[in-house]
Amino acid sequence: MDYVEAIMKWVVAPVSVFVWMIYKTQQSHATDIAVMKATMASTKENHDREFKEVKENFKHVLEKLDDIEKALRK
């Protein structure tokens, strides 16, 4: 019986604490990763929208330049 108690005290308890600490750390990392993914997705959406706006504005500028060129050629 002394061996079982010693094994529980010096092997099982420290290993279970170690596993519990790893589990808590993993849960924290999983939460951090989920937050980073959400932030990255939001940032990507904003950049895509801004890029689309810039592209449309540039297209309008080129159209206006074409109109000015046509007017000058007349």
LUMLUMLO-530218 format. One line per field, with one value per atom (N, C-alpha, C): chain; atom name; x negated, y negated, z; residue number from 1. Coordinates in steps of 0.001 Angstrom, whole numbers. Last residue first. Example, Ala and Ser with C-alpha at 12.3 -4.5 7.8 and 13.67 -1.06 7.14 Angstrom:
2
bator = A,A,A,A,A,A
marnu = N,CA,C,N,CA,C
c1 = -12850,-13670,-12900,-13190,-12300,-13200
c2 = 2250,1060,-30,5690,4500,3300
c3 = 7080,7140,7870,7800,7800,7800
nutor = 2,2,2,1,1,1
END
This chain:
74
bator = A,A,A,A,A,A,A,A,A,A,A,A,A,A,A,A,A,A,A,A,A,A,A,A,A,A,A,A,A,A,A,A,A,A,A,A,A,A,A,A,A,A,A,A,A,A,A,A,A,A,A,A,A,A,A,A,A,A,A,A,A,A,A,A,A,A,A,A,A,A,A,A,A,A,A,A,A,A,A,A,A,A,A,A,A,A,A,A,A,A,A,A,A,A,A,A,A,A,A,A,A,A,A,A,A,A,A,A,A,A,A,A,A,A,A,A,A,A,A,A,A,A,A,A,A,A,A,A,A,A,A,A,A,A,A,A,A,A,A,A,A,A,A,A,A,A,A,A,A,A,A,A,A,A,A,A,A,A,A,A,A,A,A,A,A,A,A,A,A,A,A,A,A,A,A,A,A,A,A,A,A,A,A,A,A,A,A,A,A,A,A,A,A,A,A,A,A,A,A,A,A,A,A,A,A,A,A,A,A,A,A,A,A,A,A,A,A,A,A,A,A,A
marnu = N,CA,C,N,CA,C,N,CA,C,N,CA,C,N,CA,C,N,CA,C,N,CA,C,N,CA,C,N,CA,C,N,CA,C,N,CA,C,N,CA,C,N,CA,C,N,CA,C,N,CA,C,N,CA,C,N,CA,C,N,CA,C,N,CA,C,N,CA,C,N,CA,C,N,CA,C,N,CA,C,N,CA,C,N,CA,C,N,CA,C,N,CA,C,N,CA,C,N,CA,C,N,CA,C,N,CA,C,N,CA,C,N,CA,C,N,CA,C,N,CA,C,N,CA,C,N,CA,C,N,CA,C,N,CA,C,N,CA,C,N,CA,C,N,CA,C,N,CA,C,N,CA,C,N,CA,C,N,CA,C,N,CA,C,N,CA,C,N,CA,C,N,CA,C,N,CA,C,N,CA,C,N,CA,C,N,CA,C,N,CA,C,N,CA,C,N,CA,C,N,CA,C,N,CA,C,N,CA,C,N,CA,C,N,CA,C,N,CA,C,N,CA,C,N,CA,C,N,CA,C,N,CA,C,N,CA,C,N,CA,C,N,CA,C,N,CA,C,N,CA,C,N,CA,C,N,CA,C
c1 = 11201,12229,11899,9245,9037,10056,10322,9197,8944,12300,12691,11566,10702,11653,12062,9392,8626,9521,11567,10798,10000,12324,13263,12543,10013,10399,11366,10187,9049,9343,12516,12509,11350,11554,12671,12715,9598,9200,10307,11271,10268,9838,12703,13406,12437,10585,11316,12068,9976,8972,9626,12322,11957,10935,12129,13251,12925,9770,9835,10962,10578,9469,9507,12604,12922,11830,11071,12132,12508,9479,8853,9882,11434,10666,10011,12252,13208,12476,9858,10483,11463,9481,8502,9097,11741,11551,10579,11220,12430,12283,8831,8827,10051,9777,8795,8755,11444,11999,11060,9547,10640,11251,7953,7365,8455,9806,9206,8630,10268,11373,10846,7683,8326,9464,7325,6445,7053,9311,9385,8524,8305,9629,9787,5877,5865,7204,6811,5995,5988,8089,8854,8101,5891,7000,7855,4400,3868,4972,6108,5773,5260,6000,7282,7060,3313,3838,5162,3243,2448,2972,4899,5277,4525,3341,4707,5141,1018,933,2309,2122,1507,1398,2931,3933,3375,445,1431,2489,-631,-1296,-325,1135,1012,379,591,1931,1929,-2082,-1729,-352,-1896,-2621,-2266,-179,221,-560,-1704,-391,11,-4213,-4119,-2788,-4115,-5284,-5202,-1603,-2146,-3230,-1250,-228,-802,-3549,-3366,-2345,-2971,-4154,-4037,-680,-607,-1786,-1773,-680,-573,-3603,-4059,-3009,-2025,-2928,-3427,-812,0,-862
c2 = -67731,-68327,-69718,-67100,-66696,-67330,-67872,-68617,-68272,-65935,-67330,-68153,-63659,-63754,-65194,-64338,-64125,-64237,-64393,-65628,-65507,-61690,-62723,-64039,-60535,-60209,-61249,-61595,-61960,-61646,-60292,-61749,-62218,-57657,-58027,-59539,-57863,-57548,-57890,-58378,-59370,-59122,-55972,-57229,-58325,-54238,-54025,-55298,-55223,-55314,-55140,-54502,-55910,-56113,-51693,-52392,-53866,-51310,-50854,-51560,-52289,-52942,-52573,-50407,-51831,-52564,-48076,-48180,-49646,-48688,-48458,-48587,-48803,-50000,-49855,-46095,-47162,-48439,-44853,-44525,-45619,-45958,-46223,-45933,-44905,-46356,-46696,-42151,-42713,-44220,-42047,-41673,-42234,-42734,-43588,-43310,-40511,-41864,-42820,-38465,-38452,-39837,-39216,-39150,-39176,-38951,-40260,-40289,-36198,-37138,-38523,-35232,-34913,-35886,-36215,-36671,-36393,-34753,-36215,-36767,-32161,-32511,-34032,-32362,-32105,-32481,-32738,-33770,-33599,-30266,-31511,-32634,-28562,-28396,-29667,-29441,-29623,-29493,-28607,-30026,-30313,-25876,-26578,-28078,-25418,-25125,-25839,-26046,-26824,-26637,-24005,-25421,-26312,-21741,-21910,-23371,-22145,-22136,-22364,-21886,-23151,-23239,-19190,-20242,-21601,-17944,-17808,-18893,-18688,-19085,-19021,-17385,-18851,-19365,-14736,-15278,-16811,-14546,-14382,-14963,-14901,-15872,-15767,-12587,-13963,-14985,-10353,-10645,-12097,-10591,-10392,-10889,-11001,-11480,-11317,-10028,-11300,-11853,-7578,-8627,-9997,-6279,-6495,-7595,-6254,-6962,-7248,-4629,-6002,-6835,-2285,-2941,-4401,-1660,-1913,-2665,-1185,-2334,-2690,1187,0,-1261
c3 = -80522,-81380,-81788,-78731,-80112,-81048,-76290,-76839,-78309,-75907,-76049,-76664,-75629,-76753,-77010,-73233,-74451,-75696,-71500,-71727,-73010,-71604,-72036,-72331,-70501,-71877,-72429,-67931,-68780,-70243,-67099,-67220,-68089,-67081,-67949,-68163,-65088,-66462,-67453,-62905,-63304,-64747,-62782,-63056,-63517,-62097,-63346,-63746,-59609,-60658,-62035,-58277,-58413,-59524,-58435,-59068,-59281,-56928,-58310,-59068,-54468,-55168,-56644,-53873,-53993,-54767,-53728,-54725,-54950,-51543,-52841,-53960,-49539,-49879,-51252,-49553,-49853,-50266,-48816,-50095,-50512,-46281,-47341,-48717,-44949,-45064,-46187,-45156,-45743,-45952,-43664,-45081,-45791,-41134,-41795,-43291,-40659,-40686,-41417,-40666,-41637,-41772,-38483,-39817,-40895,-36410,-36693,-38101,-36552,-36744,-37092,-35989,-37266,-37553,-33383,-34460,-35829,-32045,-32078,-33213,-32410,-32926,-33035,-31024,-32464,-33082,-28397,-29043,-30562,-28014,-27964,-28669,-28170,-29112,-29159,-25982,-27333,-28375,-23923,-24069,-25483,-24322,-24444,-24636,-23775,-25111,-25328,-21056,-22003,-23420,-20056,-19874,-20863,-20798,-21296,-21190,-19300,-20765,-21370,-16732,-17135,-18656,-16814,-16622,-17055,-17046,-18129,-18022,-14543,-15784,-16964,-12825,-12774,-14063,-13555,-13767,-13709,-12769,-14182,-14458,-9969,-10802,-12284,-9372,-9061,-9901,-10241,-10808,-10565,-8758,-10203,-10746,-6012,-6738,-8255,-5059,-4577,-5495,-6322,-6466,-6119,-5366,-6813,-7052,-2644,-3125,-4619,-2626,-2122,-2629,-3609,-4332,-3905,-1600,-2965,-3773,605,640,-751,0,0,0
nutor = 74,74,74,73,73,73,72,72,72,71,71,71,70,70,70,69,69,69,68,68,68,67,67,67,66,66,66,65,65,65,64,64,64,63,63,63,62,62,62,61,61,61,60,60,60,59,59,59,58,58,58,57,57,57,56,56,56,55,55,55,54,54,54,53,53,53,52,52,52,51,51,51,50,50,50,49,49,49,48,48,48,47,47,47,46,46,46,45,45,45,44,44,44,43,43,43,42,42,42,41,41,41,40,40,40,39,39,39,38,38,38,37,37,37,36,36,36,35,35,35,34,34,34,33,33,33,32,32,32,31,31,31,30,30,30,29,29,29,28,28,28,27,27,27,26,26,26,25,25,25,24,24,24,23,23,23,22,22,22,21,21,21,20,20,20,19,19,19,18,18,18,17,17,17,16,16,16,15,15,15,14,14,14,13,13,13,12,12,12,11,11,11,10,10,10,9,9,9,8,8,8,7,7,7,6,6,6,5,5,5,4,4,4,3,3,3,2,2,2,1,1,1
END
